[in-house]
Amino acid sequence: MAAAQPKPRFTNAAREALTCYLFLLPWGLGFLAFVIGPVVASFVLGFMDYEIVTPARWVGLANYIELFTDDARFGMSMGNTLYYVLVFVPFHVIIATLLALLLNQKARGIAVYRTLFYVPSIVPIVAGAILWVWILQPEWGLINSTLRMVGIEGPLWLASLTWSKPALILMALWGSGAAMIIVLAGLQGVPQHLYEAAEIDGANRWQRFQHVTIPMLSPTLFFILVLSVIASFQVFTTAYVMTGGGPAESTLFYMLYLYRRAFVLLDMGYAASMAWILFVAVLALTLIQFKLASRWVYYEAEQS
């Protein structure tokens, strides 16, 4: 009688699963070490007085209490950031949409124009910021020099309390090409038969735009809106390079103030609490946007 064959230790499915886990292991370890670890550490540090050169000391909610009751720069930086968000985001979405509509044409050389409008969005942000410092220079900058040709004396821009934030917003809008490409892709995904049906029903160009283009484009616009709000709350590099938070802290945005607390004053515990306040605020706004999306965002799959 033949001896029974021993059962394989692992089935083929188990071996495949084990192989997959082995390939995923380096990524998983990196994710734990460089993402989850710092997130947990920052949460704990938010309840500590930790200035790097001194041992960490548990202070409970003291950092958060000080932020809301005894830190004028916290309110100032949040106000500056809200101003930036409320002005930049609408203009960003509108400009990206208008450019996409303009460039969604079958015309000779249209690819060249699309490229020209897209290029600023891939310029390294520090290089772009330095370029705009020259453009906004009050005496010989491109903008003020052009204004003088028509008899207008331009503002001091980055040195002005009134114009410093609009100047940074103007520089940021220069990079709307990436959003334009996304909107352009959305426009080219609108079924042509919807326009044909609307035209047969007697709809003019504006009515076709209002009742066909906008609803079909609404998921794309919503995507850009959410990402723009999240990115705007994290504005840092342009202010750091172009103004350093000045003049008179008129461009001291939230992330720039957080940077100062962490890497200039070395108050890591305080900076960690600031980071978590920003996280909660942005998360809340994002959830609100998703909650309100059902009122204006049209998903064709849900209607079919």
ChimeraX attribute file (.defattr): number of C-alpha atoms within 10 A of each C-alpha:
attribute: neighborCount
match mode: 1-to-1
recipient: residues
	/A:1	3
	/A:2	4
	/A:3	5
	/A:4	6
	/A:5	6
	/A:6	6
	/A:7	7
	/A:8	7
	/A:9	8
	/A:10	10
	/A:11	10
	/A:12	10
	/A:13	9
	/A:14	11
	/A:15	12
	/A:16	12
	/A:17	12
	/A:18	13
	/A:19	12
	/A:20	11
	/A:21	12
	/A:22	12
	/A:23	11
	/A:24	11
	/A:25	12
	/A:26	11
	/A:27	11
	/A:28	13
	/A:29	12
	/A:30	12
	/A:31	12
	/A:32	13
	/A:33	12
	/A:34	11
	/A:35	11
	/A:36	13
	/A:37	12
	/A:38	12
	/A:39	15
	/A:40	10
	/A:41	11
	/A:42	21
	/A:43	15
	/A:44	15
	/A:45	23
	/A:46	26
	/A:47	21
	/A:48	24
	/A:49	20
	/A:50	21
	/A:51	18
	/A:52	14
	/A:53	8
	/A:54	8
	/A:55	10
	/A:56	15
	/A:57	13
	/A:58	15
	/A:59	14
	/A:60	14
	/A:61	12
	/A:62	15
	/A:63	21
	/A:64	18
	/A:65	11
	/A:66	13
	/A:67	17
	/A:68	11
	/A:69	10
	/A:70	12
	/A:71	11
	/A:72	11
	/A:73	15
	/A:74	20
	/A:75	15
	/A:76	18
	/A:77	22
	/A:78	18
	/A:79	17
	/A:80	19
	/A:81	22
	/A:82	17
	/A:83	15
	/A:84	21
	/A:85	20
	/A:86	12
	/A:87	13
	/A:88	20
	/A:89	22
	/A:90	14
	/A:91	15
	/A:92	23
	/A:93	20
	/A:94	14
	/A:95	18
	/A:96	26
	/A:97	22
	/A:98	14
	/A:99	19
	/A:100	24
	/A:101	14
	/A:102	12
	/A:103	18
	/A:104	17
	/A:105	10
	/A:106	8
	/A:107	8
	/A:108	7
	/A:109	8
	/A:110	14
	/A:111	13
	/A:112	10
	/A:113	10
	/A:114	19
	/A:115	12
	/A:116	11
	/A:117	20
	/A:118	19
	/A:119	14
	/A:120	18
	/A:121	18
	/A:122	11
	/A:123	12
	/A:124	9
	/A:125	16
	/A:126	14
	/A:127	12
	/A:128	20
	/A:129	22
	/A:130	13
	/A:131	13
	/A:132	22
	/A:133	21
	/A:134	15
	/A:135	16
	/A:136	23
	/A:137	19
	/A:138	19
	/A:139	14
	/A:140	12
	/A:141	15
	/A:142	14
	/A:143	18
	/A:144	20
	/A:145	19
	/A:146	14
	/A:147	13
	/A:148	11
	/A:149	9
	/A:150	8
	/A:151	9
	/A:152	11
	/A:153	14
	/A:154	17
	/A:155	18
	/A:156	17
	/A:157	20
	/A:158	24
	/A:159	18
	/A:160	15
	/A:161	16
	/A:162	14
	/A:163	15
	/A:164	23
	/A:165	26
	/A:166	18
	/A:167	20
	/A:168	25
	/A:169	21
	/A:170	15
	/A:171	19
	/A:172	21
	/A:173	19
	/A:174	18
	/A:175	21
	/A:176	23
	/A:177	24
	/A:178	17
	/A:179	26
	/A:180	27
	/A:181	20
	/A:182	17
	/A:183	27
	/A:184	23
	/A:185	15
	/A:186	18
	/A:187	19
	/A:188	12
	/A:189	11
	/A:190	16
	/A:191	12
	/A:192	9
	/A:193	9
	/A:194	15
	/A:195	18
	/A:196	13
	/A:197	12
	/A:198	16
	/A:199	14
	/A:200	10
	/A:201	9
	/A:202	11
	/A:203	16
	/A:204	12
	/A:205	11
	/A:206	10
	/A:207	13
	/A:208	18
	/A:209	14
	/A:210	13
	/A:211	14
	/A:212	16
	/A:213	18
	/A:214	18
	/A:215	18
	/A:216	22
	/A:217	22
	/A:218	18
	/A:219	19
	/A:220	19
	/A:221	21
	/A:222	18
	/A:223	13
	/A:224	21
	/A:225	19
	/A:226	17
	/A:227	13
	/A:228	19
	/A:229	21
	/A:230	19
	/A:231	14
	/A:232	18
	/A:233	21
	/A:234	17
	/A:235	19
	/A:236	22
	/A:237	15
	/A:238	24
	/A:239	21
	/A:240	19
	/A:241	16
	/A:242	22
	/A:243	21
	/A:244	17
	/A:245	21
	/A:246	18
	/A:247	15
	/A:248	10
	/A:249	16
	/A:250	22
	/A:251	30
	/A:252	27
	/A:253	30
	/A:254	26
	/A:255	23
	/A:256	21
	/A:257	22
	/A:258	24
	/A:259	19
	/A:260	14
	/A:261	19
	/A:262	19
	/A:263	13
	/A:264	10
	/A:265	13
	/A:266	16
	/A:267	20
	/A:268	23
	/A:269	27
	/A:270	26
	/A:271	25
	/A:272	26
	/A:273	24
	/A:274	23
	/A:275	19
	/A:276	16
	/A:277	15
	/A:278	18
	/A:279	14
	/A:280	11
	/A:281	13
	/A:282	18
	/A:283	13
	/A:284	12
	/A:285	15
	/A:286	17
	/A:287	12
	/A:288	11
	/A:289	15
	/A:290	14
	/A:291	10
	/A:292	11
	/A:293	14
	/A:294	10
	/A:295	8
	/A:296	12
	/A:297	18
	/A:298	17
	/A:299	14
	/A:300	10
	/A:301	6
	/A:302	6
	/A:303	6
	/A:304	5
